[in-house]
């Protein structure tokens, strides 16, 4: 019995400070992360400035610059979309694509349209197997809607879903054309 008490005291003496140090480390790390999150939050003024910069880019498309960088031409229907200032500002909706007979409709979330400029082109994903194209809209969750570019200006292009969020729909054709995509029924964001 005395032996067990001595072993317990020895273990407490050796491992007690280690357990205490580990607990302090966990607490300090948590406090540090909380402070970092609070400091890194943008102020309302910063959020407003970021939105104004995005809106300026969105409403002032630069198709010539994008086409020059791609070495190909954007589809005519995409250019028309960016000419329609109210349409390109639409945000936070779902498109509902009717399902096959007896199946539920598929819903495609659209968080916002991407500005048609060099900054977007350089920041957005590029798919080797699809070739050159432009991601014109995003889900806001790591996925985009993409149209192809071509040597000669096409009237329209199929819309392909680039899913980097792991949802399993990567490379799926959402609509046979951008015109079809833009005319799908819209529902509120969920």
LINRA-V474512 format. One record per run of one state. SS is the DSSP state (A for helix, B for strand, O for the rest). FROM is the first residue (numbers start at 0). TO is the last residue. If there is no record, write none. Layout:
ss,from,to
SS,FROM,TO
SS,FROM,TO
//
This chain:
ss,from,to
O,0,0
A,1,39
O,40,42
A,43,58
O,59,61
A,62,69
O,70,71
B,72,72
O,73,74
A,75,82
O,83,83
A,84,87
O,88,91
B,92,96
O,97,104
B,105,109
O,110,110
B,111,112
O,113,116
A,117,122
O,123,131
B,132,137
O,138,141
B,142,147
O,148,148
B,149,149
O,150,157
B,158,162
O,163,170
B,171,174
O,175,176
A,177,181
O,182,183
B,184,187
O,188,189
//
